[in-house]
């Protein structure tokens, strides 16, 4: 075989091999194409099924939401109806009169009066929902186990409200203040639970704007809050020093007093039945029994002074920049006279300015535990046990 024939033979064999490989490649491509087509068909089918399932779930969810919304609406309607039943309604006999026995004192009053204090439990007590649960005495009068003197004050004020809608609650006698605070809190009598404020009526040269007090003349000028501290539980107020020209020498005094200073008392910090912290000096007052309150603190601009009355022990706690600086107990004979305690503020130098805040329950960062445990508890004489609603 010559060289030309040999080359021709090898060329033919190579072509056969290439053709065979190409055919296998084509077959493989067709096979993969078939698999891809099958997979794509499967994906489209699953997509269709998924879309159908999502649509079904959407419809089910919308139906469930609609049903739940209807339930909620029905519940709100039930609550509104219950609220109406819990309040004294005016649609009945407006002249209906209630005969009440309040701890042995008898009252006759129109039922409509009880709706005068919105949201009060006194209103709810005689509503359609609860009136059957109010006990009665042997004469079928409604029996209430409240302090009768305080209840009479509330009823008289409600009667006055019928003709004078803007009439404020009356001044509470000092000997009944704790009982009234307890009754007002128990019955949610909001007009008797007003937030305290600096008194706008005073006989000094002090300039009062809301709860901001500014001195305009040299010499002690003393002012109190409008109302005493609540006696139904612990009370707290604090004073922010806005301006004090020279805190090293200029003095301010802050504390409590068993009455509103009258006459010359409004120009002195030596007041009967008072306890005050006098800046640069310390705690002063004839009613102090035992004290461990830090002395000689300067009331510089930006300082915050807090006073807390602990009702269980009738103890005063003092705070400087919301940190405890000690406590003091009150003499037993003073407690007999200090049945109420007014927040009291004394300024001494022109341009001194302070702001009183009665909205807080206690100093920030000082909750249930006071840092005054070093005070000898045996030296603290508590007052009589906390009075009940009677």
Helices and strands as residue ranges (DSSP letters): H 3-85, E 97-102, E 105-110, G 111-115, H 121-125, G 131-133, E 142-144, H 148-161, G 174-176, H 177-187, G 190-193, E 207-209, E 212-214, E 221-224, E 235-243, E 252-257, G 263-267, E 274-278, E 282-284, E 288-291, E 304-310, E 315-320, E 323-330, H 332-337, E 342-347, E 353-357, G 377-379
